[in-house]
Amino acid sequence: MKNESLEQAVADHRSGSLDRAEKIYRKILGRDPGNPDALHLLGLIATQKKEFAEAISLIKKALNANPHSTLYLASLGRALEESGNYKDAAAYYRKAIEFDPNQHEIHFRLGNVLGRMSDFESAARAFRAATKARPDYFEAYNNLGAALAALKKYDLAIIAFRSALQLKPDWAEGRHNLGLMLVESGDHQGAIAAFEEATRRKPGYIEALMDLGKELMEQGELERARECYQTVLQIEPAHQGAHDNQCLCAVYDPSLSPREISAQHRESAECLYAHVKVTGRPANTADPEKRLRIGYVSPDLYRHPVGYFMEPVLANHDHAGFDAFCFHDSEYFDDMSGRLKLMAGRWHIVAKRSDDEVTELIRKGSIDILVDLTGRLANNRLPVFARKPAPVQISWIGYPATTGLTAMDYFLTDDVCDPVGHDELYSEKLVRLPAGFCCYAPPSFAPPVAPLPARRNGNITFGSFHNLVRLNQPVIALWSECLKSAPGSRLLIFRTGMTRQTQMRLADAFGAQGIAADRLIFRDAMPAGGTYLDMYAETDISLDTFPWSGHTTACESLHMGVPVVTLSGDRHAGRMAASVLQRLRRGEWVAKTAEEYVRICRDLASDVDGLAATRAALRDQLAASPVCDGKTFARALEEEFRKLWRTWCESRT
């Protein structure tokens, strides 16, 4: 057989005939064992075949013959990178760059491995060097944007993504990346435009549709958000996020009845979880009086509404009878997380674990009662609950409607949020807690109660601190009547990230009700050096929304000395503020009709001295009320847990 040439082998290699090329390389090495090119090229084939130990050995031999070869150094870095040895890969990429600083591809690969090592500062420098060596390198601009985003340098990340898009305008993924950064920077209007453009350039782009829907929903564009989720479900009928957000839209929608909302949740759960397999019955000991293991599952165990409602529970648990486990489904950890972790018996971070892994963790922990604190909201673990890892499973606090999940046994509520007749709205069995459905721990960072702003302004300022999606047309119409009932009054609408477009939409909606724009005060950022609670210093009376009332906002407003006027609705979501006010013995602020709502606002606004006295006393009244009585609430909750456990034990006999 004639001697094959290196050129012939390279041609075969490039055409994808790896086995034929490999035979020729080995024959060349048989004639010339130290041939560096054959060693290097044979190492490349080993890399392609994922035979990394062989690849590294061969390329190192080539380097022994030619230690200054940029090509060999880069190839060794590539083999090490693909083997998972990022540290050594970075070292060889850097050596290659020393010999030839203009190798844009090597700078790019160095940036990638540094990013995998979480050295984002160095990664950003490498990507910048790649763009300097090749100014039209849009992939490097994109990865530079990702590195800067990881460093939370959002404005610089936006510049990088825009540079990538200038080079490749039709790149839908780049538009999506830009949108994500605009969200982080607070430019929600720009983010919506970027997501819309991404979906235009790539129809059916699920990730961009989901993020567009989220932004639209948060800005109050409910119908447009729903259209996004419907499009996703046409493409992927079992997309959990789209189902959950469709259900969330339904809870916000004033045109849907409680029965329609319940039906949508049940149908969604049937679509998502009907085929989830429950692997055996829990093996927990059926001892009705044993020390119970209570598991709380949530991504929100930090300075979040769930955290503030969980703190008094964990702080007052009877640890002799109950062992509390927290399954924190987030990598975020703050001072409240630290307090909750100290209060809990066990703390598991499950953010990166699969549903199967979390299910197994709960089973191995022999959790007796598993409590979901998220419902259909983002980052929920309903797929875990569908697997039934605990004998008794409960939905509580996080979501004001049924999960629709047949594997969820109970829903904790009270007789105000869910009076007799509401039971049929739930797939779960209702458990009405005698001490109310929640207990509130006011934030330690809350500023002192400010003087009544009406004293200095000479007029009443109504306030709204709600998610913008709650400001629907019926709410705007009712609030407009309240403004008309109090001559000279104004309405403060505060929400961080509120876009100019949303402000104009709201101004137009109020204008259609006869309210001039100068009676509206829009605030889209917190006061310098303060928190959102400082905004209550500008508010005399808080207006509640419907059909989804403010729960946390009601508690915060009361803690800041500001009365809350609510319209008691026909569903749990619309009666949460009413529950808080009834336990505060302020039922006179709970309206049964729209007319009564306006009358309460008018009466409060007309009595400035009474408002001032109420403001001065309200924080202490709240602290002394059942709303903030953690010990009593925890005992009532534990008593219900024990009853539910005994019921399960009886079912086993």
C-alpha positions as CSV (number, residue, x, y, z in Angstrom):
1,M,0.0,0.0,0.0
2,K,1.3,3.4,-0.9
3,N,2.2,5.9,1.8
4,E,-0.7,8.2,2.5
5,S,0.1,11.9,3.0
6,L,-0.8,14.2,5.8
7,E,-2.7,16.4,3.4
8,Q,-4.9,13.4,2.4
9,A,-5.6,12.6,6.0
10,V,-6.5,16.3,6.7
11,A,-8.9,16.2,3.8
12,D,-10.6,13.1,5.1
13,H,-10.7,14.6,8.6
14,R,-12.4,17.8,7.3
15,S,-14.9,15.7,5.3
16,G,-15.9,13.9,8.5
17,S,-14.2,10.5,7.6
18,L,-12.6,10.3,11.1
19,D,-11.8,6.6,11.0
20,R,-10.0,6.9,7.7
21,A,-8.1,10.0,8.8
22,E,-7.2,8.4,12.1
23,K,-5.7,5.3,10.2
24,I,-3.5,7.6,8.1
25,Y,-2.3,9.7,11.1
26,R,-1.3,6.5,12.9
27,K,0.6,5.2,9.9
28,I,2.4,8.5,9.7
29,L,3.3,8.2,13.3
30,G,4.5,4.6,12.6
31,R,7.0,6.1,10.2
32,D,7.7,9.2,12.2
33,P,6.7,8.7,15.9
34,G,7.4,12.3,16.8
35,N,5.5,14.0,14.0
36,P,3.9,16.9,15.9
37,D,1.2,17.6,13.3
38,A,0.0,14.0,13.2
39,L,0.0,13.9,17.0
40,H,-2.0,17.1,17.2
41,L,-4.5,16.0,14.6
42,L,-4.9,12.6,16.1
43,G,-5.6,14.4,19.4
44,L,-8.3,16.4,17.7
45,I,-10.0,13.3,16.5
46,A,-9.8,11.9,20.1
47,T,-11.4,15.1,21.3
48,Q,-14.2,14.8,18.8
49,K,-14.8,11.2,19.9
50,K,-14.8,12.4,23.6
51,E,-11.7,10.2,24.4
52,F,-10.3,13.1,26.4
53,A,-7.4,11.3,28.2
54,E,-6.1,10.1,24.9
55,A,-6.6,13.5,23.3
56,I,-4.7,15.3,26.1
57,S,-1.8,12.9,26.0
58,L,-1.4,13.2,22.2
59,I,-1.6,17.0,22.1
60,K,0.9,17.3,25.0
61,K,3.3,15.2,23.0
62,A,2.9,17.5,20.0
63,L,3.5,20.5,22.3
64,N,6.8,18.9,23.5
65,A,8.0,19.1,20.0
66,N,6.6,22.7,19.4
67,P,5.9,24.3,22.8
68,H,5.2,27.8,21.3
69,S,2.4,26.6,18.9
70,T,-0.7,28.7,19.5
71,L,-2.7,26.1,17.6
72,Y,-1.5,23.2,19.8
73,L,-2.0,25.2,23.0
74,A,-5.6,26.1,21.9
75,S,-6.4,22.5,21.0
76,L,-5.2,21.3,24.3
77,G,-7.3,23.9,26.1
78,R,-10.3,22.7,24.0
79,A,-9.7,19.1,25.1
80,L,-9.3,20.1,28.7
81,E,-12.4,22.3,28.5
82,E,-14.6,19.5,27.0
83,S,-13.3,17.1,29.7
84,G,-14.5,19.5,32.4
85,N,-11.1,20.6,33.5
86,Y,-11.8,24.4,33.2
87,K,-8.9,25.5,35.4
88,D,-6.2,23.9,33.2
89,A,-8.1,24.8,30.0
90,A,-8.0,28.5,31.0
91,A,-4.2,28.2,31.7
92,Y,-3.5,26.8,28.2
93,Y,-5.8,29.3,26.5
94,R,-3.8,32.1,28.3
95,K,-0.5,30.6,27.1
96,A,-1.8,30.5,23.5
97,I,-2.9,34.2,23.8
98,E,0.6,35.1,25.0
99,F,2.1,33.9,21.7
100,D,-0.7,35.4,19.6
101,P,-2.9,38.1,21.3
102,N,-5.1,38.5,18.1
103,Q,-6.7,35.0,18.2
104,H,-10.3,36.1,18.7
105,E,-11.6,32.5,19.0
106,I,-9.2,31.7,21.8
107,H,-10.2,34.8,23.8
108,F,-13.8,33.7,23.3
109,R,-13.2,30.2,24.5
110,L,-11.2,31.5,27.5
111,G,-14.2,33.7,28.4
112,N,-16.5,30.7,28.3
113,V,-14.4,28.6,30.7
114,L,-13.9,31.5,33.0
115,G,-17.7,32.0,33.0
116,R,-18.1,28.3,33.9
117,M,-15.7,28.9,36.8
118,S,-17.9,31.9,37.9
119,D,-15.0,34.3,37.3
120,F,-17.2,36.7,35.5
121,E,-14.9,39.7,35.8
122,S,-12.1,37.8,34.0
123,A,-14.6,36.4,31.5
124,A,-15.8,39.8,30.6
125,R,-12.2,40.9,29.9
126,A,-11.7,37.9,27.7
127,F,-14.9,38.6,25.7
128,R,-13.9,42.2,25.3
129,A,-10.5,41.1,23.9
130,A,-12.4,38.8,21.5
131,T,-14.4,41.8,20.2
132,K,-11.3,43.9,19.9
133,A,-9.6,41.2,17.9
134,R,-12.7,40.7,15.7
135,P,-15.1,43.7,15.8
136,D,-17.9,41.8,14.1
137,Y,-17.9,38.9,16.5
138,F,-21.5,39.1,17.7
139,E,-21.3,35.8,19.7
140,A,-18.6,37.5,21.9
141,Y,-20.7,40.6,22.4
142,N,-23.6,38.3,23.5
143,N,-21.4,36.4,25.9
144,L,-20.0,39.6,27.2
145,G,-23.5,40.7,28.0
146,A,-24.2,37.5,29.9
147,A,-21.0,37.9,31.9
148,L,-21.9,41.5,32.8
149,A,-25.4,40.4,33.7
150,A,-23.9,37.9,36.1
151,L,-22.0,40.8,37.7
152,K,-25.3,42.7,37.9
153,K,-23.8,45.4,35.6
154,Y,-27.1,45.6,33.7
155,D,-26.5,48.9,31.9
156,L,-23.2,47.6,30.5
157,A,-24.8,44.3,29.6
158,I,-27.5,46.2,27.7
159,I,-24.8,48.0,25.6
160,A,-23.1,44.6,24.9
161,F,-26.4,43.0,23.8
162,R,-27.3,46.0,21.6
163,S,-23.8,45.7,20.0
164,A,-24.5,42.1,19.2
165,L,-27.9,43.0,17.7
166,Q,-26.3,45.7,15.5
167,L,-24.2,42.9,14.0
168,K,-27.1,40.4,13.7
169,P,-30.4,42.3,13.7
170,D,-32.6,39.2,13.0
171,W,-31.2,37.3,16.1
172,A,-34.3,36.6,18.2
173,E,-32.4,35.1,21.1
174,G,-30.3,38.3,21.3
175,R,-33.6,40.4,21.5
176,H,-34.7,38.1,24.3
177,N,-31.4,38.6,26.2
178,L,-31.7,42.3,25.8
179,G,-35.3,42.2,27.1
180,L,-34.2,40.3,30.2
181,M,-31.5,43.0,30.9
182,L,-34.0,45.8,30.4
183,V,-36.2,44.2,33.0
184,E,-33.3,44.1,35.5
185,S,-32.5,47.7,34.7
186,G,-36.1,48.8,35.3
187,D,-36.9,49.7,31.7
188,H,-40.1,47.5,31.5
189,Q,-41.4,49.3,28.5
190,G,-38.2,48.7,26.6
191,A,-38.3,45.0,27.8
192,I,-41.8,44.5,26.4
193,A,-40.7,46.0,23.1
194,A,-37.6,43.7,23.0
195,F,-39.7,40.6,23.8
196,E,-42.3,41.5,21.2
197,E,-39.5,41.9,18.6
198,A,-38.0,38.6,19.5
199,T,-41.4,36.8,19.0
200,R,-41.9,38.7,15.7
201,R,-38.5,37.5,14.4
202,K,-39.0,34.0,15.7
203,P,-42.7,33.0,15.9
204,G,-43.4,30.4,18.5
205,Y,-40.4,31.5,20.6
206,I,-41.7,30.1,23.9
207,E,-39.1,31.7,26.3
208,A,-39.7,35.1,24.9
209,L,-43.5,34.6,24.9
210,M,-43.4,33.6,28.6
211,D,-41.3,36.6,29.5
212,L,-43.5,39.0,27.4
213,G,-46.6,37.6,29.1
214,K,-45.1,38.1,32.6
215,E,-44.1,41.8,31.8
216,L,-47.5,42.5,30.3
217,M,-49.3,41.0,33.3
218,E,-47.3,43.0,35.8
219,Q,-48.1,46.2,33.9
220,G,-51.8,45.4,34.0
221,E,-52.1,44.3,30.4
222,L,-54.1,41.2,31.3
223,E,-55.6,40.4,27.9
224,R,-52.4,40.7,26.0
225,A,-50.6,38.5,28.7
226,R,-53.3,35.8,28.3
227,E,-52.7,35.8,24.5
228,C,-49.0,35.1,25.1
229,Y,-49.8,32.1,27.3
230,Q,-52.4,30.8,25.0
231,T,-49.9,30.9,22.1
232,V,-47.4,28.9,24.3
233,L,-50.1,26.3,25.1
234,Q,-50.9,25.9,21.4
235,I,-47.3,24.9,20.8
236,E,-46.7,23.0,24.1
237,P,-50.1,21.9,25.6
238,A,-48.4,20.7,28.9
239,H,-46.2,23.8,29.5
240,Q,-46.5,24.2,33.3
241,G,-45.5,27.9,33.4
242,A,-48.1,28.8,30.8
243,H,-50.8,26.8,32.6
244,D,-49.9,28.4,35.9
245,N,-49.9,31.9,34.5
246,Q,-53.2,31.3,32.7
247,C,-54.7,30.4,36.1
248,L,-53.1,33.5,37.6
249,C,-54.7,35.6,35.0
250,A,-58.0,34.0,35.8
251,V,-57.7,34.9,39.5
252,Y,-57.1,38.5,38.5
253,D,-59.9,38.7,35.9
254,P,-63.0,40.5,37.3
255,S,-65.1,39.1,34.4
256,L,-64.7,35.5,35.6
257,S,-66.9,33.9,38.3
258,P,-65.4,31.9,41.2
259,R,-66.8,28.7,39.6
260,E,-65.1,29.5,36.2
261,I,-61.8,30.1,38.0
262,S,-62.1,26.9,39.9
263,A,-62.9,24.9,36.7
264,Q,-59.9,26.4,34.9
265,H,-57.6,25.4,37.8
266,R,-59.0,21.8,37.9
267,E,-58.7,21.4,34.1
268,S,-55.2,22.7,34.2
269,A,-54.2,20.3,37.0
270,E,-55.7,17.4,35.1
271,C,-53.7,18.3,32.0
272,L,-50.5,18.7,33.9
273,Y,-50.6,16.0,36.6
274,A,-53.1,13.3,35.5
275,H,-50.2,11.1,34.4
276,V,-47.9,11.7,37.3
277,K,-47.2,8.4,39.0
278,V,-47.4,8.1,42.8
279,T,-44.8,5.5,43.7
280,G,-46.2,3.7,46.6
281,R,-48.0,4.9,49.8
282,P,-45.9,6.9,52.4
283,A,-44.5,4.6,55.0
284,N,-45.0,7.0,57.9
285,T,-45.8,5.5,61.3
286,A,-49.6,5.9,61.9
287,D,-49.2,7.1,65.5
288,P,-51.8,9.8,66.2
289,E,-49.9,11.3,69.1
290,K,-46.3,11.2,67.8
291,R,-44.1,14.2,67.3
292,L,-45.2,15.4,63.8
293,R,-42.8,16.3,61.1
294,I,-44.2,19.3,59.3
295,G,-42.6,20.3,55.9
296,Y,-43.0,23.8,54.5
297,V,-42.2,24.1,50.7
298,S,-41.6,27.6,49.2
299,P,-39.2,29.6,47.1
300,D,-40.1,32.7,49.1
301,L,-38.5,32.1,52.6
302,Y,-36.9,35.5,52.7
303,R,-38.1,39.2,52.9
304,H,-41.2,38.3,51.0
305,P,-44.8,38.2,52.1
306,V,-44.6,34.5,52.7
307,G,-41.6,35.1,54.9
308,Y,-43.4,37.6,57.0
309,F,-46.4,35.3,57.5
310,M,-44.1,32.3,58.3
311,E,-41.9,34.0,60.9
312,P,-44.5,34.0,63.7
313,V,-45.4,30.4,63.0
314,L,-41.8,29.1,63.1
315,A,-41.0,31.3,66.0
316,N,-43.8,29.9,68.1
317,H,-43.9,26.2,67.0
318,D,-44.2,23.8,69.9
319,H,-41.0,21.9,69.2
320,A,-41.9,19.2,71.7
321,G,-44.8,18.2,69.5
322,F,-43.8,19.4,66.1
323,D,-40.5,19.3,64.1
324,A,-40.5,21.9,61.4
325,F,-38.7,21.3,58.1
326,C,-38.2,24.1,55.5
327,F,-37.6,23.2,51.9
328,H,-36.3,26.5,50.5
329,D,-36.6,26.4,46.7
330,S,-34.3,29.3,46.1
331,E,-30.6,30.1,46.3
332,Y,-31.5,33.6,47.6
333,F,-30.8,34.0,51.3
334,D,-31.2,37.1,53.4
335,D,-31.5,38.1,57.0
336,M,-35.0,36.8,57.3
337,S,-33.9,33.5,55.7
338,G,-31.3,33.3,58.4
339,R,-33.9,33.8,61.2
340,L,-36.3,31.3,59.7
341,K,-33.5,28.8,59.3
342,L,-32.6,29.1,63.0
343,M,-36.3,28.6,63.9
344,A,-36.8,25.5,61.8
345,G,-35.7,22.1,62.9
346,R,-34.2,21.4,59.4
347,W,-33.4,23.5,56.4
348,H,-33.0,22.1,52.9
349,I,-32.1,24.2,49.9
350,V,-33.7,22.4,47.0
351,A,-33.5,25.1,44.2
352,K,-31.3,22.9,41.9
353,R,-32.9,19.6,42.7
354,S,-35.3,17.9,40.3
355,D,-38.9,17.2,41.3
356,D,-38.0,13.5,41.7
357,E,-35.1,14.4,43.9
358,V,-37.2,16.7,46.1
359,T,-39.9,14.0,46.3
360,E,-37.3,11.5,47.4
361,L,-35.9,13.9,50.0
362,I,-39.3,14.4,51.5
363,R,-40.0,10.7,51.6
364,K,-36.7,9.9,53.2
365,G,-37.3,12.6,55.8
366,S,-40.6,10.9,56.7
367,I,-42.5,14.2,56.5
368,D,-46.0,13.7,57.9
369,I,-47.7,16.9,56.8
370,L,-46.3,18.7,53.8
371,V,-47.4,22.4,53.3
372,D,-47.3,24.2,50.0
373,L,-46.8,28.0,50.3
374,T,-46.9,28.9,46.6
375,G,-49.9,27.5,44.8
376,R,-49.8,28.4,41.1
377,L,-47.3,31.2,41.5
378,A,-43.8,31.2,40.0
379,N,-41.3,28.5,40.9
380,N,-44.0,26.3,42.6
381,R,-43.4,22.6,43.3
382,L,-46.9,21.3,42.6
383,P,-45.3,18.5,40.5
384,V,-43.8,17.2,43.8
385,F,-47.1,17.4,45.6
386,A,-48.7,15.5,42.6
387,R,-46.3,12.6,43.5
388,K,-47.8,12.5,47.0
389,P,-44.6,12.2,49.0
390,A,-46.3,12.9,52.4
391,P,-49.5,11.4,53.9
392,V,-51.2,14.8,54.4
393,Q,-50.7,17.6,52.0
394,I,-51.9,21.2,52.5
395,S,-52.1,24.4,50.5
396,W,-51.7,27.6,52.5
397,I,-50.9,31.3,52.4
398,G,-49.2,31.7,49.0
399,Y,-52.1,31.5,46.6
400,P,-55.7,32.6,47.1
401,A,-57.4,29.9,45.1
402,T,-57.5,26.2,44.7
403,T,-54.5,24.5,43.2
404,G,-56.9,22.1,41.4
405,L,-54.6,19.3,42.4
406,T,-56.4,16.1,43.6
407,A,-53.3,15.1,45.5
408,M,-53.6,18.3,47.7
409,D,-55.7,17.2,50.6
410,Y,-56.6,20.5,52.4
411,F,-56.7,24.2,52.0
412,L,-56.2,26.4,55.1
413,T,-58.5,29.4,55.4
414,D,-61.0,31.0,57.8
415,D,-64.7,31.7,57.9
416,V,-64.2,35.3,56.5
417,C,-62.2,34.4,53.5
418,D,-64.3,31.3,52.8
419,P,-67.7,31.3,54.5
420,V,-70.1,28.4,54.1
421,G,-70.8,27.8,50.5
422,H,-67.2,28.2,49.2
423,D,-66.3,24.5,49.7
424,E,-67.3,23.5,46.1
425,L,-64.7,26.0,44.7
426,Y,-61.8,23.9,45.8
427,S,-60.4,20.5,44.9
428,E,-59.0,20.5,48.4
429,K,-61.1,20.1,51.6
430,L,-61.4,23.5,53.4
431,V,-60.0,23.8,57.0
432,R,-61.1,27.0,58.6
433,L,-58.7,28.2,61.2
434,P,-60.3,29.8,64.3
435,A,-57.6,32.4,64.7
436,G,-57.7,33.6,61.1
437,F,-56.0,32.2,58.1
438,C,-52.7,34.0,58.7
439,C,-50.5,35.8,61.3
440,Y,-48.4,38.8,60.4
441,A,-44.9,39.8,61.6
442,P,-44.3,43.5,60.7
443,P,-40.9,44.2,59.2
444,S,-38.2,45.4,61.5
445,F,-37.0,48.0,59.0
446,A,-40.4,49.9,59.0
447,P,-40.0,53.6,59.6
448,P,-42.0,55.3,62.3
449,V,-45.6,56.3,61.5
450,A,-45.5,59.7,59.8
451,P,-47.8,62.6,60.6
452,L,-51.0,62.7,58.6
453,P,-50.1,64.2,55.2
454,A,-53.6,65.8,54.8
455,R,-52.5,68.2,57.6
456,R,-49.8,69.7,55.5
457,N,-51.3,69.2,52.0
458,G,-54.8,70.6,52.8
459,N,-56.4,67.7,50.9
460,I,-56.8,63.9,51.2
461,T,-54.4,61.5,49.4
462,F,-55.8,58.1,48.7
463,G,-53.1,55.5,48.0
464,S,-52.5,52.3,46.0
465,F,-49.5,50.1,46.5
466,H,-50.9,47.1,44.6
467,N,-49.6,45.1,41.7
468,L,-50.7,47.0,38.6
469,V,-52.6,44.1,37.2
470,R,-55.1,44.5,40.1
471,L,-56.0,48.0,38.8
472,N,-58.7,46.7,36.5
473,Q,-61.5,48.7,34.9
474,P,-64.1,48.1,37.7
475,V,-61.5,49.1,40.3
476,I,-60.7,52.3,38.4
477,A,-64.4,53.2,38.1
478,L,-65.0,52.7,41.8
479,W,-61.9,54.6,42.9
480,S,-63.0,57.4,40.6
481,E,-66.2,57.7,42.6
482,C,-64.2,57.8,45.8
483,L,-62.2,60.7,44.4
484,K,-65.3,62.5,43.4
485,S,-66.8,62.0,46.9
486,A,-63.8,63.8,48.4
487,P,-63.4,67.2,46.7
488,G,-59.7,68.1,46.1
489,S,-58.5,64.6,46.9
490,R,-55.8,62.9,44.9
491,L,-54.7,59.3,44.3
492,L,-51.1,58.1,44.7
493,I,-50.3,55.0,42.6
494,F,-47.0,53.6,43.6
495,R,-45.3,50.6,41.9
496,T,-41.6,50.2,41.2
497,G,-40.9,49.7,37.5
498,M,-44.2,51.2,36.4
499,T,-43.7,52.3,32.7
500,R,-44.6,55.6,31.2
501,Q,-46.9,53.7,28.9
502,T,-48.7,52.2,31.9
503,Q,-49.1,55.6,33.5
504,M,-50.6,57.0,30.4
505,R,-53.0,54.0,30.1
506,L,-54.1,54.5,33.7
507,A,-54.5,58.3,33.3
508,D,-56.7,57.7,30.2
509,A,-58.8,55.1,32.2
510,F,-59.3,57.6,35.0
511,G,-59.9,60.4,32.6
512,A,-62.7,58.3,31.0
513,Q,-64.3,58.3,34.5
514,G,-64.0,62.1,34.8
515,I,-60.9,62.3,36.9
516,A,-58.3,64.8,35.6
517,A,-54.7,63.7,35.3
518,D,-53.6,66.3,37.9
519,R,-55.4,64.3,40.5
520,L,-53.2,61.3,39.9
521,I,-49.7,61.0,41.4
522,F,-47.6,58.3,39.8
523,R,-44.4,57.0,41.6
524,D,-42.3,54.3,40.0
525,A,-39.3,54.3,42.3
526,M,-38.7,54.2,46.1
527,P,-37.6,57.4,47.8
528,A,-33.8,57.9,47.9
529,G,-32.3,56.1,51.0
530,G,-35.7,54.8,52.0
531,T,-38.0,51.8,51.4
532,Y,-41.4,51.4,49.9
533,L,-42.9,51.7,53.4
534,D,-41.8,55.4,53.4
535,M,-44.4,56.0,50.7
536,Y,-47.1,55.7,53.3
537,A,-46.0,59.0,54.7
538,E,-47.8,60.5,51.6
539,T,-50.9,58.4,52.0
540,D,-54.0,59.2,54.2
541,I,-56.3,56.3,53.2
542,S,-55.4,53.1,51.4
543,L,-57.8,51.8,48.7
544,D,-58.1,48.0,48.3
545,T,-58.6,46.2,45.0
546,F,-61.0,43.5,43.8
547,P,-61.5,40.7,42.8
548,W,-58.1,40.1,44.3
549,S,-57.7,42.1,47.4
550,G,-54.4,43.2,49.0
551,H,-53.4,41.0,51.9
552,T,-49.8,41.9,52.6
553,T,-50.4,45.5,51.5
554,A,-53.3,45.7,53.9
555,C,-51.2,44.6,56.8
556,E,-48.3,46.9,55.8
557,S,-50.7,49.9,55.4
558,L,-52.2,49.3,58.9
559,H,-48.8,49.0,60.4
560,M,-47.9,52.4,58.9
561,G,-51.1,53.9,60.5
562,V,-53.1,54.1,57.3
563,P,-56.7,52.8,57.2
564,V,-57.6,50.4,54.5
565,V,-61.0,50.4,52.8
566,T,-61.9,47.1,51.2
567,L,-64.8,45.6,49.2
568,S,-65.6,42.1,50.5
569,G,-65.8,39.9,47.4
570,D,-67.3,36.5,46.5
571,R,-64.1,34.5,46.7
572,H,-61.0,34.0,49.0
573,A,-58.9,36.3,46.9
574,G,-61.4,39.1,47.4
575,R,-61.8,38.7,51.2
576,M,-58.3,38.6,52.6
577,A,-58.2,42.2,53.6
578,A,-61.6,41.8,55.1
579,S,-60.3,38.9,57.2
580,V,-57.5,41.1,58.5
581,L,-59.8,44.0,59.3
582,Q,-62.4,41.9,61.1
583,R,-59.7,40.5,63.4
584,L,-58.5,44.1,64.0
585,R,-62.0,45.0,65.0
586,R,-62.2,47.5,62.1
587,G,-65.1,45.9,60.3
588,E,-66.4,49.4,59.6
589,W,-63.8,49.7,56.8
590,V,-65.2,46.6,55.1
591,A,-67.8,47.4,52.4
592,K,-70.4,44.9,51.1
593,T,-71.3,47.1,48.1
594,A,-69.6,49.6,45.8
595,E,-71.9,52.3,47.2
596,E,-70.8,51.5,50.8
597,Y,-67.2,51.5,49.7
598,V,-67.6,55.1,48.4
599,R,-69.5,56.1,51.6
600,I,-66.7,54.7,53.9
601,C,-64.0,56.6,51.9
602,R,-66.1,59.8,52.0
603,D,-66.7,59.6,55.7
604,L,-63.0,58.9,56.5
605,A,-61.9,61.8,54.2
606,S,-64.2,64.2,55.8
607,D,-62.9,63.7,59.3
608,V,-59.2,64.8,59.2
609,D,-59.0,64.9,63.0
610,G,-60.4,61.4,63.2
611,L,-57.9,60.2,60.6
612,A,-55.0,61.7,62.6
613,A,-56.1,60.0,65.8
614,T,-56.5,56.7,64.0
615,R,-53.1,57.0,62.4
616,A,-51.5,57.6,65.7
617,A,-53.0,54.6,67.3
618,L,-53.3,52.0,64.5
619,R,-49.8,50.5,64.8
620,D,-50.2,49.6,68.4
621,Q,-53.7,48.4,67.8
622,L,-52.5,46.0,65.1
623,A,-49.6,44.7,67.3
624,A,-52.1,43.9,70.1
625,S,-54.6,42.3,67.8
626,P,-55.0,38.6,66.8
627,V,-53.5,39.5,63.4
628,C,-50.0,39.7,65.1
629,D,-50.6,37.2,67.9
630,G,-48.1,34.5,66.9
631,K,-48.4,32.3,69.9
632,T,-52.2,32.0,69.7
633,F,-52.1,31.5,66.0
634,A,-49.4,28.8,66.2
635,R,-51.3,26.8,68.8
636,A,-54.5,26.9,66.6
637,L,-52.5,25.9,63.6
638,E,-50.9,23.0,65.5
639,E,-54.2,21.8,66.8
640,E,-55.5,21.6,63.2
641,F,-52.4,19.8,62.1
642,R,-52.9,17.2,64.9
643,K,-56.6,16.8,63.9
644,L,-55.7,16.2,60.3
645,W,-53.0,13.7,61.3
646,R,-55.4,11.8,63.5
647,T,-57.8,11.6,60.6
648,W,-55.2,10.1,58.4
649,C,-54.2,7.6,61.1
650,E,-57.8,6.5,61.4
651,S,-58.0,6.0,57.7
652,R,-55.1,3.5,58.0
653,T,-56.8,1.3,60.5
